[in-house]
């Protein structure tokens, strides 16, 4: 990947009446991972990826209620393959997706937070996650500090309290407003395709 002057990024925003946050989160995560590339700027290539993802979700996966019901974890995982192939073919950039808690749940309260934080310290990375409770929303995490997670989000949410990145079993029931589904954490890294 050729490093260029960073582009001033703004996330793509979803409509007020749709539940397409999973697709927006996937596209916004890729754009964030490519934030030092000209390709990250808004453009027709992202519109085409949006069309391919929604068409695949509806026509190939049978999610006819996609605009109103959103995406499940497994549908989102399936769409990462479509996005990976498109970005490789059209932008000549390889995307690596990894789910650190796909098989084994976190055994400590901060394990999810630490995994996301370590990943985001690497260049050309982003993290997608499903946040449940008050939100029920797919979002892109771009940074984590002691108090909050910074987001690049389709609903203009700028940050969440750090406690929202803990699975619900580690959050006191009285304080539980939002929590992460640890199995939904998808870590993304962009690399050269050469």
Buried (B, 14 or more C-beta within 10 A) or exposed (E): BEEEEEBEBEBBEBEEEBBBBBBBBBBBBBBBBBBBBEBBBEEEBBEEBBEBBBEBBBEEBEBEEBBEEBBBBEBBBBBBEBBBEBBEEEBEBBBEBEBBBBEEEBEEBEBBBBBBBEBBEEEBBBBBBBBBBEBEBBBBBBBBEEEBBBBBBBBEBEBBEBBBBBBBEBBEEEEBEBBBBBBBBBBBBBEEEE
